[in-house]
């Protein structure tokens, strides 16, 4: 398993997907810092929120509802495409490994990519705030803690996109489905009844739910996210074991 993970990490380094995981949140962080500096003396001057909270909102505002699900969709689809193209499955399964090991190693890589993506945004926000000289106690729980909770919240999205990406050899199928499911996220997140049925809303709740009146949700959302992740991945694994790859 460790050897297989090493092979996958080498493929990942050559594929350029790490730059997607790092570049997208870094760009959003820089944009948020720029907005904070531009409007700190005007739009945000009379706000009762702390400067750290304002910076956090500016960096995260479009991330969980739009950019994050799209980045997950693209990264997982490209990860699967490494094997779907050029007889990749035939070469990989020729190694002394089981299909379950292959499946799990791919899943670990996908989760690490998403965790890296979330980490860059959280750490970038923290470093940016320190660099522009924001005073007051640093809200580590807000900036870093919410990022970890967001990772748990994204698990069902990762699972769905992972199963779709490895089920369909054409990269357009998971990309189209992932984009379509991400589109109504903001509308579903503001629904009192239907948000629970849309896992794409869970990262929005993780980042903004505790702070925004009207969309606060219980911590049990994370238990549901973990349960959905395990169920979807298990179903995908059973199908993966039976599929004719070669």
C-alpha positions as CSV (number, residue, x, y, z in Angstrom):
1,X,0.0,0.0,0.0
2,X,2.8,2.4,0.9
3,X,4.6,1.6,-2.4
4,X,1.4,2.2,-4.3
5,X,0.9,5.6,-2.6
6,X,4.4,6.5,-3.6
7,X,3.7,5.7,-7.2
8,X,0.5,7.8,-7.0
9,X,2.3,10.7,-5.5
10,X,4.9,10.6,-8.3
11,X,2.1,10.7,-10.9
12,X,0.5,13.6,-9.0
13,X,3.6,15.6,-9.0
14,X,4.0,15.2,-12.8
15,X,0.3,15.9,-13.5
16,X,0.3,19.5,-12.2
17,X,-2.8,19.0,-10.1
18,X,-1.0,20.3,-7.0
19,X,-0.8,23.7,-8.7
20,X,-4.6,23.6,-9.1
21,X,-5.0,22.7,-5.4
22,X,-2.7,25.6,-4.3
23,X,-3.4,28.2,-7.0
24,X,-7.1,28.5,-6.7
25,X,-7.3,29.2,-2.9
26,X,-4.2,31.4,-3.1
27,X,-5.8,33.6,-5.7
28,X,-9.0,33.9,-3.6
29,X,-6.9,34.8,-0.5
30,X,-5.1,37.5,-2.4
31,X,-8.3,38.9,-3.7
32,X,-9.9,38.9,-0.2
33,X,-6.9,40.7,1.3
34,X,-7.1,43.3,-1.5
35,X,-10.8,43.9,-0.9
36,X,-10.1,44.2,2.9
37,X,-7.4,46.8,2.3
38,X,-9.5,48.7,-0.4
39,X,-12.6,49.0,1.7
40,X,-11.3,49.0,5.3
41,X,-11.7,52.8,5.6
42,X,-15.1,53.0,3.8
43,X,-17.4,50.1,3.6
44,X,-16.1,48.3,6.6
45,X,-15.4,51.4,8.8
46,X,-18.6,51.2,10.8
47,X,-18.8,47.5,11.1
48,X,-19.2,45.9,14.6
49,X,-17.2,42.9,13.4
50,X,-13.5,42.6,14.2
51,X,-11.1,43.2,11.4
52,X,-10.1,39.5,11.5
53,X,-13.8,38.5,10.9
54,X,-14.0,40.9,8.0
55,X,-10.9,39.6,6.4
56,X,-12.1,36.0,6.9
57,X,-15.4,36.8,5.2
58,X,-13.7,38.5,2.3
59,X,-11.4,35.5,1.7
60,X,-14.1,32.9,2.1
61,X,-17.1,34.6,0.6
62,X,-17.2,32.7,-2.7
63,X,-15.1,29.7,-1.8
64,X,-17.4,27.1,-0.2
65,X,-20.4,27.7,-2.4
66,X,-18.7,28.0,-5.8
67,X,-14.9,27.6,-6.1
68,X,-14.4,24.6,-3.7
69,X,-16.9,22.2,-5.3
70,X,-15.6,23.1,-8.7
71,X,-12.0,22.6,-7.7
72,X,-12.9,19.2,-6.2
73,X,-14.7,18.2,-9.3
74,X,-11.8,19.1,-11.6
75,X,-9.1,17.6,-9.4
76,X,-10.8,14.3,-8.9
77,X,-11.7,14.0,-12.6
78,X,-8.1,14.7,-13.6
79,X,-6.8,12.3,-11.0
80,X,-9.0,9.5,-12.5
81,X,-8.0,10.5,-16.1
82,X,-4.4,9.5,-15.3
83,X,-5.6,5.9,-15.5
84,X,-8.5,6.2,-17.9
85,X,-6.1,7.3,-20.7
86,X,-3.2,5.4,-22.3
87,X,-4.0,2.0,-20.8
88,X,-3.3,3.3,-17.4
89,X,-5.5,0.8,-15.6
90,X,-3.8,-2.1,-17.4
91,X,-0.4,-0.9,-16.3
92,X,-1.4,-0.2,-12.7
93,X,-3.3,-3.4,-12.1
94,X,-0.3,-5.4,-13.5
95,X,1.5,-4.5,-10.3
96,X,1.3,-6.9,-7.3
97,X,-1.6,-5.0,-5.7
98,X,-5.3,-5.6,-5.2
99,X,-8.1,-3.5,-6.7
100,X,-9.1,-2.4,-3.2
101,X,-5.6,-1.1,-2.5
102,X,-5.7,0.8,-5.8
103,X,-9.1,2.3,-5.0
104,X,-8.0,3.3,-1.4
105,X,-4.8,4.8,-2.6
106,X,-6.6,6.9,-5.2
107,X,-9.1,8.0,-2.5
108,X,-6.3,9.0,-0.1
109,X,-4.6,11.1,-2.8
110,X,-8.0,12.8,-3.6
111,X,-8.6,13.6,0.1
112,X,-5.0,15.0,0.5
113,X,-5.5,17.3,-2.5
114,X,-8.7,18.7,-1.0
115,X,-7.0,19.1,2.4
116,X,-4.1,20.9,0.8
117,X,-6.6,23.2,-1.0
118,X,-8.4,24.0,2.3
119,X,-5.1,24.4,4.2
120,X,-3.7,26.9,1.7
121,X,-6.9,29.1,2.0
122,X,-6.8,29.0,5.8
123,X,-3.1,29.6,6.2
124,X,-3.1,32.2,3.5
125,X,-5.8,34.1,5.3
126,X,-3.9,33.9,8.6
127,X,-0.6,35.0,7.1
128,X,-2.3,37.7,5.0
129,X,-3.9,39.2,8.1
130,X,-0.6,39.2,10.0
131,X,1.2,40.8,7.0
132,X,-1.2,43.7,6.7
133,X,-0.9,44.3,10.5
134,X,-4.4,43.4,11.8
135,X,-4.4,44.0,15.5
136,X,-6.1,42.0,18.2
137,X,-6.2,38.3,19.1
138,X,-5.9,36.0,16.2
139,X,-9.1,33.9,15.9
140,X,-7.4,30.5,15.2
141,X,-10.7,28.6,15.8
142,X,-12.4,30.7,13.1
143,X,-9.7,30.7,10.5
144,X,-8.1,27.3,11.0
145,X,-10.8,25.4,12.9
146,X,-13.5,26.1,10.3
147,X,-11.1,24.9,7.6
148,X,-10.8,21.5,9.3
149,X,-14.6,21.3,9.7
150,X,-15.0,22.2,6.1
151,X,-12.9,19.2,5.1
152,X,-15.2,16.9,7.0
153,X,-18.2,18.7,5.4
154,X,-16.7,18.1,1.9
155,X,-16.4,14.4,2.3
156,X,-19.7,13.5,0.6
157,X,-18.8,15.7,-2.4
158,X,-15.4,14.1,-2.6
159,X,-17.1,10.6,-2.5
160,X,-19.7,11.4,-5.2
161,X,-17.1,12.9,-7.5
162,X,-14.7,10.1,-6.8
163,X,-17.1,7.4,-7.7
164,X,-18.4,9.2,-10.8
165,X,-14.8,9.9,-12.0
166,X,-13.7,6.3,-11.7
167,X,-17.0,4.9,-13.0
168,X,-17.0,6.9,-16.3
169,X,-13.9,7.0,-18.5
170,X,-15.0,10.2,-20.3
171,X,-13.9,13.1,-18.1
172,X,-16.9,15.2,-19.3
173,X,-19.4,13.1,-17.3
174,X,-18.2,13.8,-13.8
175,X,-17.3,17.4,-14.7
176,X,-20.8,18.1,-16.1
177,X,-22.6,16.4,-13.1
178,X,-20.3,18.1,-10.5
179,X,-20.9,21.5,-12.1
180,X,-24.6,21.0,-12.3
181,X,-24.9,20.0,-8.7
182,X,-22.7,22.9,-7.5
183,X,-24.9,25.5,-9.3
184,X,-27.9,25.6,-6.9
185,X,-25.8,25.5,-3.8
186,X,-26.5,29.0,-2.5
187,X,-30.3,28.6,-3.0
188,X,-30.3,25.2,-1.2
189,X,-28.1,26.6,1.7
190,X,-30.7,29.2,2.5
191,X,-33.6,26.7,2.5
192,X,-34.8,25.6,5.9
193,X,-36.0,22.2,4.6
194,X,-34.0,21.1,1.6
195,X,-30.4,22.0,2.4
196,X,-29.9,18.6,4.1
197,X,-30.5,16.8,0.9
198,X,-27.8,18.6,-0.9
199,X,-24.3,17.7,0.4
200,X,-22.9,20.6,-1.7
201,X,-24.3,23.0,1.0
202,X,-22.4,21.3,3.8
203,X,-19.1,23.3,3.2
204,X,-21.2,26.5,3.2
205,X,-22.6,25.6,6.6
206,X,-19.1,24.7,7.9
207,X,-17.6,28.1,7.0
208,X,-20.6,30.4,7.6
209,X,-23.4,28.5,9.4
210,X,-22.3,29.4,13.0
211,X,-21.9,33.1,12.1
212,X,-24.8,33.8,9.9
213,X,-28.3,34.2,11.3
214,X,-30.8,31.9,9.5
215,X,-28.5,29.2,8.3
216,X,-27.1,27.9,11.6
217,X,-27.1,24.1,11.6
218,X,-26.4,21.4,14.2
219,X,-23.1,19.7,14.6
220,X,-24.8,16.4,13.6
221,X,-24.3,17.6,10.0
222,X,-20.7,16.3,10.2
223,X,-21.9,12.9,11.3
224,X,-24.2,12.7,8.3
225,X,-21.3,13.8,6.1
226,X,-19.0,11.0,7.4
227,X,-21.8,8.5,7.1
228,X,-22.6,9.5,3.5
229,X,-18.9,9.3,2.6
230,X,-18.4,5.8,3.9
231,X,-21.6,4.6,2.2
232,X,-20.9,6.1,-1.2
233,X,-17.2,5.0,-1.1
234,X,-18.3,1.4,-0.2
235,X,-20.8,1.2,-3.0
236,X,-18.2,2.5,-5.4
237,X,-15.6,0.0,-4.2
238,X,-17.9,-2.9,-4.8
239,X,-18.6,-1.8,-8.4
240,X,-14.8,-1.1,-8.9
241,X,-13.9,-4.6,-7.8
242,X,-16.3,-6.2,-10.4
243,X,-15.6,-4.0,-13.4
244,X,-13.7,-5.2,-16.4
245,X,-10.7,-2.8,-16.5
246,X,-8.5,-4.5,-19.0
